[in-house]
């Protein structure tokens, strides 16, 4: 199941925007956060996830 679009945009020097194909549940957002955490864990960087 495709949860987010393939497209992304550079909003600032390091910003990315992903659009959900449908309104996400809290469980889907938590799953996304876990995947982002896993992908970035060795980089030592921080991120902010914003929703409307």
FIGU-985668 format. One record per residue (C-alpha): x negated, y negated, z negated; residue in one letter. Coordinates in nm, 3 decimals. Each point is the difference from the previous one (the first is absolute). Layout:
px->X, py->Y, pz->Z, type->A $
...
This chain:
px->0.000, py->0.000, pz->0.000, type->X $
px->-0.138, py->-0.336, pz->0.102, type->X $
px->0.023, py->-0.240, pz->-0.294, type->X $
px->-0.184, py->-0.306, pz->0.129, type->X $
px->-0.063, py->-0.145, pz->0.343, type->X $
px->-0.323, py->0.057, pz->0.192, type->X $
px->-0.055, py->-0.372, pz->0.037, type->X $
px->-0.192, py->-0.224, pz->-0.234, type->X $
px->-0.101, py->-0.362, pz->0.015, type->X $
px->-0.286, py->-0.202, pz->-0.133, type->X $
px->0.162, py->-0.272, pz->-0.210, type->X $
px->-0.321, py->-0.123, pz->-0.154, type->X $
px->-0.357, py->0.123, pz->0.002, type->X $
px->0.086, py->0.324, pz->-0.182, type->X $
px->0.381, py->0.017, pz->-0.003, type->X $
px->0.216, py->0.268, pz->0.161, type->X $
px->0.375, py->0.018, pz->0.046, type->X $
px->0.187, py->0.328, pz->0.032, type->X $
px->0.373, py->0.010, pz->0.066, type->X $
px->0.215, py->0.283, pz->-0.131, type->X $
px->0.221, py->0.172, pz->0.259, type->X $
px->0.273, py->0.009, pz->-0.266, type->X $
px->0.043, py->-0.147, pz->-0.348, type->X $
px->-0.234, py->0.203, pz->-0.224, type->X $
px->0.099, py->0.160, pz->-0.326, type->X $
px->-0.215, py->-0.056, pz->-0.308, type->X $
px->-0.130, py->0.357, pz->0.042, type->X $
px->-0.119, py->-0.081, pz->0.355, type->X $
px->-0.174, py->-0.316, pz->-0.122, type->X $
px->-0.170, py->0.195, pz->-0.280, type->X $
px->-0.110, py->0.264, pz->0.253, type->X $
px->-0.148, py->-0.274, pz->0.220, type->X $
px->-0.186, py->-0.149, pz->-0.298, type->X $
px->-0.148, py->0.343, pz->-0.083, type->X $
px->-0.120, py->0.042, pz->0.359, type->X $
px->-0.153, py->-0.349, pz->0.008, type->X $
px->-0.170, py->0.062, pz->-0.336, type->X $
px->-0.148, py->0.326, pz->0.129, type->X $
px->-0.122, py->-0.159, pz->0.324, type->X $
px->-0.164, py->-0.296, pz->-0.178, type->X $
px->-0.129, py->0.165, pz->-0.319, type->X $
px->-0.365, py->0.014, pz->0.108, type->X $
px->-0.007, py->-0.357, pz->0.134, type->X $
px->0.058, py->-0.179, pz->-0.329, type->X $
px->0.243, py->-0.244, pz->0.157, type->X $
px->0.331, py->-0.135, pz->-0.125, type->X $
px->0.326, py->-0.050, pz->0.184, type->X $
px->0.346, py->-0.144, pz->-0.050, type->X $
px->0.316, py->0.165, pz->0.127, type->X $
px->0.291, py->-0.238, pz->0.051, type->X $
px->0.360, py->0.079, pz->0.090, type->X $
px->0.297, py->-0.222, pz->0.071, type->X $
